[in-house]
Amino acid sequence: FTTERGCAEFWALRNALGYWESTKLLVVLRFLSRICCTVLKDHRLTTQQPFHQLARRKQLLPSAVLHNTVRCMFIQTQDTPNPNSLKFIPGKEVLESRTMEFSSPAAAFCSPLARQLFRIEGVKSVFFGPDFITITKESEDLDWNLLKPDIYATIMDFFASGLPVVTEEAPRTDTAQSEEDDEVVLMIKELLDTRIRPTVQEDGGDVIYKGFEDGIVQLKLQGSCTSCPSSIITLKNGIQNMLQFYIPEVEGVEQVGWCELVVVDDDDDDVEKEANST
């Protein structure tokens, strides 16, 4: 309405419709004109830039998206025959094709992860397998529901840091072949590595070969098997029976522990427990 023609048209419209009717009509026309201007402006924008380029420009790069996401890890738990031990499966490799046990914080000097787990109140021992971690609590009175959150957080934070699980790793020597080993000992070691140890590791533990003397195989149980109530049954019905089936020279199995020596023999069904001075 800034031009003379616009003013003349306004007064003609006012005289024909009246003041209020003409004012309402002008408001509606102004609103419609603004909508038309907006549509035309958007049309010019889309015609100047192809749609596929416009869509590609608005997409975020994957690196930018991942940079803002929180590191997440799904950890599974699995019960073991020992009610005081629980198996944690982080979905990542822990130790490559070997195991390690830490019975105290002092023994965990070579593992940053084990040291952090021992800082959790109630943790008695830590055991690392190829793809799992077994935690043993101090007593049955401790509730796993109170320990799990701290254990979950410690494992997730450690793997997110990228640090090595073990900084000083000694090679495994208990079942390594030696020139001094006779045929029976070599068969025992091979059977332990191929048949027995994989089965025990499924329960969150491991078996360490300590020696063979006078027909008795000396073994040390680790992880969840250390203080398991059914460890003697595992020795007699599991390990000993398999060793005797494949190796007739084996007469019995000894469990060498930190506090006791358990002897399992076919000639005596009772289990003899003696204090271990070593």
Protein Blocks (a to p, Z undefined) as FASTA:
>chain_A
ZZmklmmmmmmmmmmnojklmmmmmmmmmmmmmmmmmmmmmmmmmmmpcfklmmmmmpcc
fklmmmmpccdddddddddfblkbccddehiafbehiacddfbfklmmmpmklmmmmmpg
hiabdcddfkbccdddfbfklcfklmmmmmmmmmmmmmmnopafblbdcddfklgccfkl
cfklmmmmmmmmmmmmmmmmmnopacddfbdeehiacdddehjllmgcklmmmmmmmmmm
mmmmmmmklnbdcdddfkbccdddfklmbdcddddfZZ
